[in-house]
């Protein structure tokens, strides 16, 4: 048995581990319901499919070809860029709302939460600047 696609194999093992962990914790706590069963079944199916695809040479080649397709890489790049911009806007909006709400109600915890989001926004701006400098120099 040879593993042809290690990334899919690791994903499959991780999904199976999460399914087993979910089942074990819900049984130990004694509150197993249909949601836990559905989640565990979904994780088992995803994990099993990932492991089976990683062990098949034909399916592994198809997965690698799909990963290396230029259009898929461009779509992934654009979606990550848009997600980054959306998260930056969400940090900025949430920090402003929390700080204003904390000032009007006098709750310092809301102000501190807003300042934490302000720090996350600032870190994202710094990361944006340094990645722009790097890619400007190396492109």
C-alpha positions in Angstrom: 0.0 0.0 0.0 1.6 3.2 -1.2 0.5 6.8 -0.4 0.5 8.8 -3.6 -0.9 12.1 -2.3 0.4 12.8 1.2 -1.7 16.0 1.6 -5.0 14.1 1.0 -3.8 11.3 3.3 -3.0 13.7 6.1 -6.4 15.4 5.6 -8.1 12.0 5.8 -6.3 11.0 9.0 -7.2 14.3 10.6 -10.8 14.0 9.6 -11.0 10.5 11.0 -9.3 11.7 14.2 -11.8 14.5 14.6 -14.7 12.0 14.1 -13.3 9.7 16.7 -12.7 12.6 19.1 -16.2 13.9 18.6 -17.8 10.5 19.2 -15.6 9.8 22.3 -16.3 13.2 23.9 -20.0 13.1 23.3 -20.3 9.6 24.6 -18.2 10.4 27.7 -20.3 13.5 28.4 -23.4 11.5 27.8 -25.1 13.9 25.5 -24.9 12.2 22.2 -27.6 13.4 19.8 -28.3 13.4 16.1 -26.1 16.4 15.5 -23.0 14.7 16.9 -23.8 11.6 14.8 -24.3 13.6 11.6 -21.0 15.4 12.2 -19.1 12.2 13.0 -20.6 10.5 9.9 -19.6 13.5 7.7 -16.1 13.5 9.1 -15.8 9.7 8.6 -17.0 10.0 5.0 -14.6 12.9 4.2 -11.7 11.2 6.0 -12.3 7.8 4.3 -12.6 9.5 0.9 -9.4 11.4 1.5 -7.5 8.3 2.4 -8.9 6.3 -0.5 -8.1 9.0 -3.0 -4.5 9.3 -1.6 -3.9 5.6 -2.0 -5.1 5.5 -5.7 -2.5 6.5 -8.3 -5.2 7.5 -10.8 -7.2 9.7 -8.4 -4.0 11.2 -6.9 -2.8 12.2 -10.3 -6.2 13.9 -11.0 -6.0 15.7 -7.6 -2.5 17.0 -8.3 -3.5 18.1 -11.8 -6.5 20.0 -10.3 -4.2 21.6 -7.6 -1.7 22.7 -10.2 -4.2 24.1 -12.7 -3.5 27.8 -13.2 -7.1 28.8 -13.2 -7.7 27.1 -9.8 -4.6 28.8 -8.4 -5.9 32.2 -9.6 -9.3 31.6 -8.1 -7.7 30.6 -4.8 -5.5 33.7 -4.8 -8.4 36.0 -5.6 -10.7 34.4 -3.0 -8.0 34.7 -0.3 -7.3 38.3 -1.2 -11.0 39.1 -1.0 -11.4 37.3 2.3 -8.4 39.3 3.6 -10.0 42.6 2.6 -13.4 41.6 4.1 -11.8 40.6 7.4 -9.9 43.9 7.5 -13.1 45.8 7.0 -14.9 43.6 9.6 -12.1 44.3 12.2 -12.3 48.0 11.5 -16.1 48.1 11.7 -16.3 45.9 14.8 -13.6 47.9 16.7 -15.4 51.2 16.0 -18.7 49.8 17.1 -17.3 48.2 20.3 -15.3 51.3 21.3 -18.3 53.6 20.7 -20.6 51.3 22.5 -18.2 51.0 25.4 -17.9 54.8 25.6 -21.6 55.4 25.6 -22.4 52.7 28.2 -19.3 53.1 30.3 -18.3 49.4 30.0 -14.5 49.2 29.9 -14.6 45.6 28.7 -16.2 46.6 25.4 -13.5 49.3 24.9 -10.8 46.7 25.6 -12.3 44.2 23.1 -12.4 47.0 20.6 -8.8 47.8 21.2 -8.0 44.1 20.7 -9.6 44.2 17.3 -7.8 47.4 16.6 -4.5 45.5 17.3 -5.6 42.8 14.9 -6.5 45.4 12.2 -3.1 47.1 12.8 -1.2 43.7 12.4 -3.1 43.0 9.2 -2.1 46.5 7.9 1.6 45.8 8.8 1.4 42.4 7.1 -0.2 43.9 4.0 2.6 46.5 3.8 5.5 44.1 4.2 4.0 41.6 1.7 3.6 44.4 -0.8 7.2 45.5 -0.3 8.4 41.8 -0.7 6.5 41.1 -3.8 7.3 44.6 -5.3 11.0 43.7 -5.0 10.8 40.1 -6.2 8.4 40.4 -9.1 
